Amino acid sequence: MTQKTLSLPVEVYERLRHMKSQDESYGDLVMRLINEHEKKAQGMPIESFAGALSEEDSDDWGDIEKILYQKRFFSENRAVRLDDK
């Protein structure tokens, strides 16, 4: 396996050192962080948002629902053009 040497600012090294578990190499740590980042980039399941709105937010739900409805049903991607054949 090929290895590369990286230069890191001391602050970055210290933060990584605190994140690393005892049985984990720095390579393993970086790979774990990359995997976690890729998971987040793929999007969160909708179930993770359950209960996110508080009682105080409930007044805003009508506005949120209206915006979602408009974006979902009136987007250009869903428009049906009857004049195209």
C-alpha positions as CSV (number, residue, x, y, z in Angstrom):
1,M,0.0,0.0,0.0
2,T,1.3,3.4,-1.0
3,Q,1.6,6.0,1.8
4,K,1.6,9.8,1.6
5,T,2.9,12.3,4.1
6,L,0.6,15.2,4.9
7,S,1.5,18.5,6.6
8,L,-1.2,19.8,8.9
9,P,-1.4,22.9,11.0
10,V,-0.9,22.2,14.7
11,E,-4.5,23.2,15.4
12,V,-5.9,20.6,12.9
13,Y,-3.5,17.9,14.2
14,E,-4.7,18.6,17.8
15,R,-8.4,18.4,16.8
16,L,-7.8,15.1,14.9
17,R,-5.8,13.7,17.9
18,H,-8.8,14.4,20.2
19,M,-11.2,12.7,17.7
20,K,-9.1,9.6,17.3
21,S,-9.8,6.5,19.4
22,Q,-6.8,4.7,21.0
23,D,-7.1,1.7,18.7
24,E,-7.5,3.8,15.6
25,S,-4.8,5.0,13.3
26,Y,-4.9,8.5,11.7
27,G,-5.6,6.8,8.4
28,D,-8.6,5.0,9.9
29,L,-9.8,8.2,11.5
30,V,-9.6,10.1,8.2
31,M,-11.5,7.3,6.4
32,R,-14.1,7.3,9.1
33,L,-14.6,11.0,8.8
34,I,-14.8,10.7,5.0
35,N,-17.4,7.9,5.3
36,E,-19.5,10.0,7.8
37,H,-19.3,13.0,5.4
38,E,-20.5,10.9,2.5
39,K,-23.4,9.5,4.5
40,K,-24.5,13.0,5.4
41,A,-24.1,14.2,1.8
42,Q,-26.5,11.5,0.6
43,G,-29.2,13.1,2.6
44,M,-30.9,12.3,5.9
45,P,-33.9,10.0,6.0
46,I,-37.2,11.9,6.5
47,E,-37.8,10.0,9.7
48,S,-34.9,11.9,11.3
49,F,-37.0,15.1,11.1
50,A,-39.9,13.7,13.1
51,G,-40.6,16.0,16.0
52,A,-38.3,18.8,14.7
53,L,-41.0,21.4,14.9
54,S,-41.9,22.7,18.4
55,E,-45.2,24.1,19.5
56,E,-43.9,27.6,18.7
57,D,-43.3,26.5,15.1
58,S,-46.8,25.1,14.6
59,D,-48.1,28.5,13.5
60,D,-45.6,28.5,10.7
61,W,-46.6,25.0,9.5
62,G,-49.4,26.3,7.3
63,D,-47.0,28.5,5.4
64,I,-44.5,25.7,5.1
65,E,-47.1,23.3,3.8
66,K,-48.3,25.9,1.2
67,I,-44.7,26.4,-0.1
68,L,-44.1,22.6,-0.3
69,Y,-47.4,22.1,-2.1
70,Q,-46.6,24.9,-4.6
71,K,-43.1,23.6,-5.3
72,R,-44.2,20.0,-5.6
73,F,-47.3,20.5,-7.8
74,F,-46.5,23.6,-9.8
75,S,-42.8,23.1,-10.7
76,E,-41.8,23.3,-14.3
77,N,-40.6,19.7,-14.2
78,R,-44.2,18.5,-13.6
79,A,-45.9,20.9,-16.0
80,V,-47.8,19.1,-18.7
81,R,-47.7,20.7,-22.1
82,L,-50.7,19.8,-24.2
83,D,-49.5,21.6,-27.3
84,D,-46.4,19.3,-27.6
85,K,-47.0,16.2,-29.6
